[in-house]
Amino acid sequence: QVQLVESGGGLVQAGESLRLSCTASGSIFISNVMGWYRQAPGKERELVATSTSGGSTDYADSVKGRFTISRDNAKNTVYLQMNSLKPEDTAVYYCRVETKKIGGSSWYRYWGQGTQVTVSS
């Protein structure tokens, strides 16, 4: 069982920056995807950014050019640098990790508890 803990959320003004971090409590398998989702009140949870163990990244169109996802495999940690924040970025941000055993077919999915990001104008 993997436990994820997020940190770095807070209240900022439009145009400012935040850096989120998510650390897994234990080891994860070599094949994995680490990423961030967010959910605003009354809205569906949506993908923000992902980072694969193979080195690829992907971003939602709404955050391209403003957000950057990165990872430190030695620390089992994934980061989300958020620049030029907008009020519409306000949401609870959730860390997600998907991992699979070598030679296995099942993916295991884990979620963090979420961290609140509020952007005022």
C-alpha positions in Angstrom: 0.0 0.0 0.0 1.3 3.4 -1.0 0.3 6.6 0.9 0.6 10.0 -0.7 0.9 13.3 1.1 0.6 16.7 -0.7 1.8 20.0 0.5 2.3 23.6 -0.8 -1.2 24.8 -1.3 -2.4 28.2 0.0 -4.0 31.5 -0.8 -2.3 33.7 -3.4 -3.2 36.7 -5.6 -3.6 36.4 -9.4 -0.3 36.4 -11.2 1.6 34.8 -8.3 3.1 31.3 -8.0 2.9 28.2 -5.9 4.8 25.0 -5.8 3.0 21.8 -4.8 4.8 18.6 -3.7 3.6 15.1 -3.3 5.6 12.4 -1.6 4.9 8.6 -1.5 5.5 7.0 1.9 7.0 3.9 0.5 8.6 2.4 -2.6 6.7 2.3 -5.9 7.3 0.0 -8.8 9.6 1.1 -11.7 6.8 1.4 -14.2 4.7 4.3 -13.0 2.8 7.5 -13.7 2.8 10.4 -11.2 0.5 13.3 -11.7 -1.9 16.0 -10.5 -5.6 16.4 -10.8 -7.8 19.2 -9.5 -11.4 19.6 -8.5 -13.3 22.9 -8.1 -16.7 23.1 -6.2 -19.4 21.7 -8.4 -17.0 20.5 -11.1 -15.6 17.2 -12.1 -12.1 16.2 -11.2 -9.8 17.0 -14.1 -6.3 16.1 -15.2 -3.8 18.9 -14.7 -0.4 17.2 -15.5 1.3 13.8 -15.6 4.8 12.5 -15.6 5.7 9.0 -16.6 8.7 6.9 -15.5 9.7 6.8 -19.2 10.3 10.6 -19.1 7.3 12.0 -20.9 4.9 14.7 -19.6 1.5 15.9 -20.5 -0.5 19.0 -19.6 -4.1 20.2 -19.7 -4.5 22.9 -22.3 -5.6 25.3 -19.7 -2.2 25.2 -17.9 0.2 24.8 -20.7 3.0 27.4 -20.5 2.2 28.2 -16.9 2.6 24.9 -15.0 5.5 22.5 -14.9 5.5 19.0 -13.5 8.7 17.4 -12.3 9.8 14.4 -10.2 12.6 13.1 -8.0 12.5 9.4 -8.2 15.0 9.0 -5.4 12.6 10.8 -3.0 9.4 9.3 -4.5 8.3 12.9 -5.0 6.4 14.7 -7.7 6.2 18.5 -7.9 3.9 21.0 -9.7 5.3 24.5 -10.2 2.4 26.8 -10.9 3.1 30.2 -12.3 0.9 33.1 -13.4 -2.0 31.7 -11.4 -5.5 32.7 -12.3 -8.7 32.7 -10.2 -10.0 29.8 -12.4 -7.1 27.7 -11.0 -8.8 27.7 -7.6 -9.5 24.1 -6.7 -8.4 21.2 -4.5 -5.3 19.6 -6.1 -4.9 15.9 -5.7 -1.7 13.9 -6.3 -2.1 10.6 -8.1 0.3 7.7 -8.6 -0.3 4.7 -10.9 2.2 1.8 -10.7 2.6 -1.6 -12.2 4.9 -4.6 -11.6 7.3 -5.7 -14.2 5.6 -8.4 -16.2 2.3 -7.7 -14.5 -0.9 -6.5 -16.2 -2.6 -4.7 -13.3 -2.2 -1.0 -12.5 -2.5 0.1 -8.9 -3.9 3.6 -8.4 -3.3 5.8 -5.3 -4.7 9.2 -4.4 -3.5 11.9 -2.0 -6.0 13.7 0.3 -5.7 16.9 -1.6 -4.4 20.4 -0.9 -6.4 23.6 -1.4 -5.2 26.3 -3.8 -7.1 29.6 -3.8 -6.3 32.4 -6.2 -7.8 35.8 -5.6 -8.0 38.9 -7.8 
